[in-house]
Amino acid sequence: MVKIHAKWGFGNAPLKDNHRVMTEGAIRIVIAILEALPDPPTIEQLEAISHVKGQFARTVKQDQWDWFTVWALLGRPSRQPANAISKTLGLLRTALKNGDKNAAEEAASELRTTDILRYFGSFLSGDCERTKQLGTAGFIYILSTRDQPRLLKIGITQRTVEVRVKEINSATGVIVPYGVRAVWSVDDAAEVEQELHAILAEHRIRADREFFELDFFEASRLINDYLKTRRTFKANNRTKQQGETPILT
């Protein structure tokens, strides 16, 4: 008899207690560093910067069992700002370690212009279980199980993805829990869902279900291309209404 031991899907693993405590401590140290740069820094301060940098990098790489949990705890940062924060934290650490005050202040100033403190506040408050409706906005999600990586569940929710995944995994008939492979935030969620499913129609297994058979990276490419085209289309519409020159790509 085959036994299923997985309690959660890839990306959705809860943080271990020591990881959460370590991250909370590191965040508080980095907040203090941004308020007043140390001269010289302690080993603990440098390690704290590295640890926080790693948490943001985790949400970008999406390659750890708890990446989605960390992403939710950090307040769901988009990949571009999360990647920029991770890189700038690396520059800050290097500058402090090398005693380069100008470079350290430049990196710290850049970080202060980001939403890093809001992300820190979200993690420290532990607010990752919100169920509030997002209005017309929403999230595109790709889910799959480890044993069937090409069978993708691609849908949209106007709540949080973590709430939606819990619903799916608690449904009758779901033996192996689904994990989150990727997430995108969008406006006009209902419209996006129709357009996206039309693009993916040839890969759809059943017309009345949100399951598609294709490689995850191909699905991500199709979604990214669609979102890029949609953003350009909307931008051109705005410029036409304002009598400006349309954007060329």
N, C-alpha and C positions, 0 to 999 in steps of 0.2 A: 504494500500500500504506500502511495506517495504522500508524504507529509509536507505541508507548507508551513515554514517557520517565519516567513516575513511578516512583520507587523505593520510595515509602512512601505510605500513605494520609494524609489530612488529620489533623493532630494528632500524628502519629507521627514527624515529622521529627526527626532527631537534633540535639542542640545544636551549633552551630558552636563551634569551639575558643575563639574570643575571647569568645563569650557565656558559655561555661562558666567561663572564667577570671575574667571580669568579675563574674559572679554569686558565685563562691566568695569573691572579694575583698570584695565588698559585704556578704556574709553575715558575714564575720569582723569587719568594721567595725561592723555593727549589734550583734553579740554584745558587742563592747567598749563600745558606747554603752549597752546595757542594764545592763552591770556598773557603769558610772560615767558619768553624763550629762555631756557636755562643756559648758563655759561659757567662751567662746562656741563654737559648733560651726564646723567648717571647711566649705568648699564640698564637699570630698571626702566628708565625713560626711553632709551633706544629700543629695548625689547617691546615696550608697550606700543610704540609707533609701528614696529614690524608686525605685531599681532593684529592691530587694527587694520593695517594695510592689507593683511591676509584675508580679513573678513570681507572687505570690499572686493578684493580680487576673486574670492570664492563665488560671489554673486555674478561675476562676469564670466568666469570659466565654466561655472555650472557643472563641476565634475566631482563634487563631494556628496556623500549621502545626506548631508544636512544643508546643502546650499540654499534650497528654497526656504527652509526655516530661518536661516540667517537673513535672507533677502526680506522676508516678511517682518522680522524683528527690527530691521534697519529702516522700516518705513517704505519698502518697495521702491528703491531707487532704480531709475532707468540705467541701462548698461553704460551709456556714454558718460554720464556724470560719475557713476560708480568707478568706472575705469580711470577717469581723470583724477578722482580723489585718491585712488590707490597709487597711481604714479606720482602724484604730488607728495603724498606721504613718504614715498621712497626717496624723493629729492630732499625732503625735510630731514629725514634721518641721516642721509649721507652728508648734508651740509653741517648738521650739528656734530656728527662724529668727527668731521674734518676741521671743525672750528671755523667754518666759513660763515661769519655772521651775516653778511649781505645776502648770500644765497639762502640761508635759513630764514631770514626775514621775508625774502621774496616768496619762498614757498609757503610760509605761514600766512602771509597776506593773501595769497591766491586761495588757500584753503578757507580763509575767513569769508571770501566772497561766494563760496558754495553753500549748499544746504547741509553741510556736514554736521552742524550742531543740531539741526532738526532730526537727522538720521540717528545721531547719538541719543537724543531725547526719546525717540521712539524705542530704541533698544533698551534703554534704562527703565522705561515705563512698562516694557513687556507687552505693548499693545499690538498683538499680531492676530487677534481673533475678532476683528471688526466684522460686523454683518450688515452694516449700513448700505443701502442702495446707492449706486454711483450716478443716479440720474440717467442721462443718455450715454454716458461714458461706460467703459467696461474693460475687460481684459480678454485677449485671445490667449488660449492655452493649448499646449500639446501635451498629452499624457500618454504613457505606455507602461507596460510591465517589463521586467527584466528578461522574462522568458519569451516574449513576443515583441521585440523591439521595432518591427516593421508594421505592427498593427497599432496605428495611432488614433487616439481619440482627440479630435480637434474641434474645439467649440469656443463659445464666448459666454462670459458671465458678467452680470452687472452688479454682482457682489464681489467678495474677495475670492481668489482662486483657492485658497486654503479651505474655505468653507465649502466650495463646490466639490473639491476633491474628497473631503470627508463624507459628503452626501453620496458620491459615486461609490466610494469604497465600502460604505455601510449598506449598500443596496443588496438585496437578495440575489445570489448567483455570482457575486464577485468574490472569487476565492483568493486570487493573487492581487494584492493592492496595487493600484496605479500610482505612478510617481510622476512628478512634474518635470518635463523635459525643457520647456521654454515658455516664456510669458511675454506678451506685448500689451501695453496700455493703448487704448484707442478711444476716439470720440465716435458718436453715432453707432453704438454697438450693434443695434438691430440691423442697420443697413450694411455694416461691415460683415456681419455674419452671412447674410444672403450673398453678397459679392464673393466672399472668400470661399464659401461652399460651392459656388458656381465654378470658380477657378479650379477647385480640387475635385470636380465632379467625376472625372475619369478614374480617379483613385478610390472613389467611395464604394464601400461594400454593399450597403443598403441605403435606399433613398430616405428611409425614415430613421436612420441612425447616424450618429456623428463619428463613425469609424472609417478610417482610410488606410489602405495598404500601400505604403511607400516608405522609402528611406527617410529617416528623421532629418538628415541634412538637406535633402531635396525639398522636403516640406518646409523647412526653415527658409530656404532660398526663395521658394515661391511666395511665402508670406512676406518676407522682407522686400522682394521686388514689388509685390502688390501694394504694400504700405508706402513705399517710396513713390510709386506712380500716383497713388491716391493723394499724397501730400502735395506733389507737384501740380496735379489737377486742381486741387482746392486753392493752392496759391495763385495759379493762373486765373481762376475765376474771380478771386479777390482783386487782383490787379486790373482785370478787365472792367470790373464794376467801378474801380477808382480811376479808370482811364489811363492806367500805366502800361508799360511794356511788359508782356508776359515773360515768365521765367523760361529760359531755354535749357534743356538738359541733353 
